[in-house]
Amino acid sequence: MLGCLQEGTLISRKPTEFPIPTIAHQLMDLRAVLSEPGASHVDGELCHAHGRFCLHSALRDANLTDCQYHVFDLVHGSPFSNRHNILQQAFSEPNAADRWPHLSLVP
């Protein structure tokens, strides 16, 4: 699932847009601290704290407080190691966990 850093929307492979306000604000805030100016999307997976079977009902019922977006990669033309370093720098900022509680970097 792609996360648009400019608009904050999550876009599935089908493509279906998932407007999740808590994650949207955090994706747009993440964009502000990334050291790669041309980055417009991250690749990741939408997850639920109680497992993937709860994700479908959470999306259906718009009960999205327990949803998280696990970031795997930065969509950009540079090598993976560079892209991952850029994300690691952002997520290792002192207040990253408080700033983006619904985002996490997956190694």
Residue frames as a rotation matrix with the C-alpha (Angstrom) as fourth column:
MET 1
0.589 0.808 0.000 0.00
0.808 -0.589 0.000 0.00
0.000 0.000 -1.000 0.00
LEU 2
-0.382 -0.721 0.578 1.43
0.705 -0.632 -0.322 3.35
0.597 0.285 0.750 -1.00
GLY 3
0.310 0.397 -0.864 1.33
0.838 -0.544 0.050 6.30
-0.450 -0.739 -0.501 1.35
CYS 4
0.288 -0.143 0.947 1.20
0.664 -0.682 -0.305 9.68
0.690 0.717 -0.101 -0.36
LEU 5
-0.359 -0.553 -0.751 3.43
0.926 -0.311 -0.214 12.09
-0.116 -0.773 0.624 1.56
GLN 6
-0.942 0.007 0.336 1.82
0.100 -0.949 0.299 15.15
0.321 0.316 0.893 -0.05
GLU 7
-0.226 0.955 0.193 -1.86
-0.545 -0.288 0.787 14.35
0.807 0.073 0.586 0.54
GLY 8
-0.610 -0.109 0.785 -1.55
-0.778 0.271 -0.567 11.75
-0.151 -0.957 -0.250 3.29
THR 9
0.509 0.855 -0.097 -3.78
-0.856 0.493 -0.155 9.22
-0.085 0.162 0.983 1.57
LEU 10
-0.458 -0.531 0.713 -3.14
-0.382 0.842 0.382 5.49
-0.803 -0.098 -0.588 1.54
ILE 11
0.247 0.473 -0.846 -3.60
-0.965 0.043 -0.258 3.82
-0.086 0.880 0.467 -1.83
SER 12
0.284 -0.084 0.955 -3.98
-0.205 0.968 0.146 0.06
-0.937 -0.237 0.257 -2.22
ARG 13
-0.742 -0.648 0.171 -2.67
-0.038 0.295 0.955 -1.89
-0.669 0.702 -0.243 -5.19
LYS 14
-0.187 0.770 0.611 -6.21
0.741 0.518 -0.426 -2.15
-0.645 0.373 -0.667 -6.67
PRO 15
-0.827 -0.560 0.036 -6.10
0.340 -0.552 -0.761 1.13
0.447 -0.618 0.647 -6.47
THR 16
0.424 0.900 -0.100 -8.44
0.621 -0.209 0.755 2.15
0.659 -0.382 -0.648 -3.68
GLU 17
-0.424 -0.541 0.726 -7.85
-0.143 -0.752 -0.644 5.24
0.894 -0.377 0.241 -1.54
PHE 18
0.245 0.419 -0.874 -8.13
0.845 0.350 0.405 5.02
0.475 -0.838 -0.268 2.23
PRO 19
-0.066 -0.239 0.969 -8.41
-0.165 -0.955 -0.247 8.45
0.984 -0.176 0.024 3.86
ILE 20
0.435 0.103 -0.895 -7.34
0.805 0.401 0.437 7.86
0.404 -0.910 0.092 7.46
PRO 21
0.804 -0.019 0.594 -6.94
-0.049 -0.998 0.035 11.28
0.592 -0.057 -0.804 9.11
THR 22
0.841 -0.514 0.171 -4.55
-0.229 -0.050 0.972 10.26
-0.491 -0.856 -0.159 11.91
ILE 23
0.219 -0.775 0.592 -2.19
0.699 0.548 0.460 8.57
-0.681 0.313 0.662 9.48
ALA 24
0.553 0.053 0.831 -2.64
0.753 -0.460 -0.471 11.29
0.357 0.886 -0.294 6.83
HIS 25
0.943 -0.184 0.278 -1.40
-0.267 -0.916 0.300 14.05
0.199 -0.357 -0.913 9.13
GLN 26
0.562 -0.766 0.311 1.56
-0.153 0.273 0.950 11.97
-0.813 -0.581 0.036 10.22
LEU 27
0.297 -0.435 0.850 2.57
0.888 0.453 -0.078 11.09
-0.351 0.778 0.521 6.64
MET 28
0.701 -0.002 0.713 2.52
0.412 -0.815 -0.407 14.76
0.582 0.579 -0.571 5.66
ASP 29
0.870 -0.422 0.254 4.56
-0.466 -0.540 0.700 15.61
-0.159 -0.728 -0.667 8.76
LEU 30
0.458 -0.713 0.531 7.05
0.394 0.698 0.598 12.85
-0.797 -0.065 0.600 7.90
ARG 31
0.548 -0.201 0.812 7.54
0.808 -0.125 -0.576 14.43
0.217 0.972 0.094 4.48
ALA 32
0.916 -0.130 0.380 8.64
-0.163 -0.985 0.057 17.66
0.367 -0.114 -0.923 6.16
VAL 33
0.578 -0.725 0.375 11.60
-0.597 -0.062 0.800 15.96
-0.557 -0.686 -0.468 7.88
LEU 34
0.701 -0.343 0.626 12.78
0.546 0.822 -0.161 13.65
-0.460 0.454 0.763 5.09
SER 35
0.007 -0.817 -0.577 16.16
-0.084 -0.575 0.814 14.65
-0.996 0.043 -0.073 3.70
GLU 36
-0.755 -0.201 0.624 15.14
0.549 0.327 0.769 13.61
-0.358 0.924 -0.137 0.16
PRO 37
-0.608 0.525 -0.596 13.20
-0.372 -0.851 -0.370 16.50
-0.702 -0.003 0.712 -1.43
GLY 38
-0.603 0.357 -0.714 11.90
-0.748 0.058 0.661 14.47
0.277 0.932 0.232 -4.40
ALA 39
-0.962 0.226 -0.154 10.24
0.261 0.924 -0.280 11.80
0.079 -0.310 -0.948 -2.27
SER 40
-0.552 0.824 0.129 6.48
-0.736 -0.554 0.389 11.75
0.391 0.120 0.912 -2.72
HIS 41
0.589 0.776 -0.226 5.43
-0.599 0.607 0.522 8.26
0.542 -0.172 0.823 -1.53
VAL 42
-0.530 -0.636 0.561 6.37
-0.828 0.531 -0.180 5.56
-0.184 -0.560 -0.808 0.93
ASP 43
-0.069 0.461 -0.885 5.56
-0.438 0.783 0.442 1.88
0.896 0.418 0.148 0.53
GLY 44
-0.841 -0.211 0.499 4.15
-0.540 0.252 -0.803 -0.01
0.044 -0.944 -0.326 3.46
GLU 45
-0.549 0.656 -0.518 1.30
0.384 0.749 0.541 -1.96
0.742 0.098 -0.663 4.98
LEU 46
-0.175 0.614 0.769 -1.75
-0.777 -0.566 0.275 -0.91
0.605 -0.550 0.577 6.93
CYS 47
-0.624 -0.119 -0.772 -2.00
0.285 0.886 -0.366 -2.97
0.728 -0.449 -0.519 10.12
HIS 48
0.419 0.766 0.487 -4.33
-0.409 -0.320 0.855 -3.27
0.810 -0.558 0.179 13.09
ALA 49
-0.312 -0.593 0.742 -3.19
-0.911 -0.036 -0.412 -3.70
0.271 -0.804 -0.529 16.69
HIS 50
0.034 0.421 0.907 -5.42
-0.670 0.683 -0.292 -6.78
-0.742 -0.597 0.305 17.08
GLY 51
-0.465 -0.325 0.823 -4.40
0.270 0.834 0.482 -8.52
-0.843 0.447 -0.300 13.85
ARG 52
-0.979 -0.045 -0.200 -5.24
-0.170 -0.368 0.914 -8.39
-0.115 0.929 0.352 10.20
PHE 53
-0.548 0.837 0.007 -8.72
0.752 0.489 0.443 -9.86
0.367 0.248 -0.897 10.64
CYS 54
0.067 0.537 -0.841 -9.69
0.791 -0.542 -0.283 -6.80
-0.608 -0.646 -0.461 12.68
LEU 55
-0.794 -0.458 -0.400 -8.42
0.145 -0.781 0.607 -4.46
-0.591 0.424 0.687 9.95
HIS 56
-0.786 0.531 0.317 -11.32
0.407 0.058 0.912 -5.17
0.466 0.845 -0.262 7.58
SER 57
0.188 0.909 -0.372 -13.96
0.939 -0.056 0.339 -4.44
0.287 -0.413 -0.864 10.21
ALA 58
-0.132 -0.306 -0.943 -12.07
0.623 -0.766 0.161 -1.33
-0.771 -0.566 0.291 11.36
LEU 59
-0.972 -0.233 -0.043 -12.06
0.101 -0.571 0.815 0.03
-0.214 0.787 0.579 7.81
ARG 60
-0.484 0.863 0.147 -15.71
0.596 0.202 0.777 -0.86
0.641 0.463 -0.612 7.31
ASP 61
0.401 0.692 -0.600 -16.80
0.900 -0.177 0.398 0.72
0.169 -0.700 -0.694 10.61
ALA 62
0.326 -0.399 0.857 -14.39
0.115 -0.883 -0.455 3.68
0.938 0.247 -0.242 10.33
ASN 63
0.982 -0.123 0.145 -12.96
-0.154 -0.066 0.986 2.78
-0.111 -0.990 -0.084 13.74
LEU 64
0.687 -0.726 0.025 -9.35
0.238 0.192 -0.952 3.50
0.686 0.660 0.305 12.83
THR 65
0.717 -0.404 0.568 -7.75
-0.674 -0.610 0.417 4.43
0.178 -0.682 -0.710 16.14
ASP 66
0.510 -0.525 0.681 -5.92
-0.250 0.667 0.702 1.08
-0.823 -0.528 0.209 16.42
CYS 67
0.902 -0.189 0.388 -4.58
0.432 0.373 -0.821 1.18
0.011 0.908 0.418 12.85
GLN 68
0.282 -0.883 -0.376 -0.90
-0.156 -0.428 0.890 1.68
-0.947 -0.192 -0.258 12.09
TYR 69
0.965 -0.116 -0.235 1.02
-0.231 0.046 -0.972 2.12
0.124 0.992 0.018 8.87
HIS 70
0.474 -0.838 0.269 4.24
0.228 0.412 0.882 0.10
-0.850 -0.357 0.387 8.74
VAL 71
0.756 -0.268 -0.597 6.68
-0.622 -0.580 -0.526 1.81
-0.205 0.769 -0.605 6.37
PHE 72
0.699 -0.501 0.511 8.97
0.477 0.858 0.189 -0.47
-0.533 0.112 0.839 4.34
ASP 73
-0.302 -0.775 0.556 10.49
0.917 -0.078 0.390 1.78
-0.259 0.628 0.734 1.71
LEU 74
0.001 0.179 -0.984 10.72
-0.104 -0.979 -0.178 5.26
-0.995 0.102 0.018 0.26
VAL 75
0.539 0.229 0.811 9.58
0.739 0.334 -0.586 5.40
-0.405 0.914 0.011 -3.37
HIS 76
0.657 -0.465 -0.594 12.50
-0.501 -0.858 0.117 7.12
-0.564 0.220 -0.796 -5.06
GLY 77
0.890 -0.267 -0.370 15.13
-0.263 0.361 -0.895 6.39
0.372 0.894 0.251 -7.72
SER 78
0.020 -0.947 0.321 18.10
-0.952 -0.117 -0.284 6.03
0.307 -0.299 -0.903 -5.37
PRO 79
-0.472 -0.268 -0.840 19.44
-0.140 0.963 -0.230 2.63
0.870 0.009 -0.492 -4.20
PHE 80
0.479 0.766 -0.429 17.51
0.266 0.340 0.902 0.86
0.836 -0.546 -0.041 -1.43
SER 81
-0.046 -0.558 -0.829 20.28
0.980 0.137 -0.147 1.34
0.195 -0.819 0.540 1.14
ASN 82
-0.918 -0.265 0.294 20.15
0.246 -0.964 -0.101 5.12
0.311 -0.021 0.950 0.61
ARG 83
-0.177 0.944 0.278 16.34
-0.274 -0.319 0.907 5.19
0.945 0.085 0.315 0.82
HIS 84
0.470 0.347 -0.812 16.36
0.578 0.574 0.580 3.12
0.667 -0.742 0.069 3.99
ASN 85
-0.502 -0.729 -0.465 19.00
0.853 -0.329 -0.405 5.38
0.142 -0.600 0.787 5.57
ILE 86
-0.760 0.302 0.576 16.82
-0.140 -0.941 0.309 8.42
0.635 0.154 0.757 4.83
LEU 87
0.321 0.941 -0.108 13.87
-0.147 0.163 0.976 6.76
0.936 -0.297 0.191 6.57
GLN 88
0.221 -0.314 -0.923 16.04
0.859 0.511 0.032 5.61
0.462 -0.800 0.382 9.48
GLN 89
-0.828 -0.545 0.130 17.25
0.446 -0.781 -0.436 9.16
0.339 -0.304 0.890 10.04
ALA 90
-0.393 0.763 0.513 13.69
-0.450 -0.646 0.616 10.45
0.802 0.011 0.598 10.17
PHE 91
0.570 0.716 -0.403 12.41
-0.056 0.523 0.851 7.69
0.820 -0.462 0.338 12.46
SER 92
0.061 -0.608 -0.792 15.40
0.895 0.384 -0.226 7.97
0.441 -0.695 0.567 14.80
GLU 93
-0.327 -0.078 0.942 14.68
-0.134 -0.983 -0.128 11.61
0.936 -0.168 0.310 15.66
PRO 94
-0.975 -0.213 0.058 14.31
-0.085 0.119 -0.989 12.01
0.204 -0.970 -0.134 19.44
ASN 95
-0.543 0.830 0.128 10.54
-0.475 -0.177 -0.862 12.58
-0.693 -0.529 0.490 19.39
ALA 96
-0.772 0.199 -0.603 9.63
-0.556 0.247 0.793 10.37
0.307 0.948 -0.080 16.41
ALA 97
-0.789 0.481 -0.383 7.53
0.530 0.847 -0.028 7.88
0.311 -0.226 -0.923 18.42
ASP 98
-0.390 0.654 -0.648 5.48
0.515 -0.429 -0.743 10.70
-0.764 -0.623 -0.170 19.94
ARG 99
-0.550 0.094 -0.830 5.31
-0.529 -0.808 0.259 12.65
-0.647 0.581 0.494 16.70
TRP 100
-0.269 0.400 -0.876 4.15
-0.859 0.312 0.407 9.70
0.436 0.862 0.260 14.57
PRO 101
-0.440 0.074 0.895 2.43
-0.693 0.606 -0.391 7.18
-0.571 -0.792 -0.215 16.86
HIS 102
0.577 0.730 0.367 0.58
-0.277 0.598 -0.752 5.56
-0.768 0.333 0.547 13.94
LEU 103
0.758 -0.436 -0.485 3.70
-0.485 0.121 -0.866 5.16
0.436 0.892 -0.120 11.76
SER 104
0.535 -0.694 0.481 6.58
-0.322 0.358 0.876 2.77
-0.781 -0.624 -0.032 12.24
LEU 105
0.185 -0.594 -0.783 9.61
-0.970 0.018 -0.244 1.87
0.159 0.804 -0.573 10.17
VAL 106
0.877 0.097 0.471 9.92
-0.181 0.974 0.135 -1.85
-0.446 -0.204 0.871 9.49
PRO 107
-0.021 -0.990 -0.136 13.52
-0.624 -0.093 0.776 -2.98
-0.781 0.101 -0.616 8.95
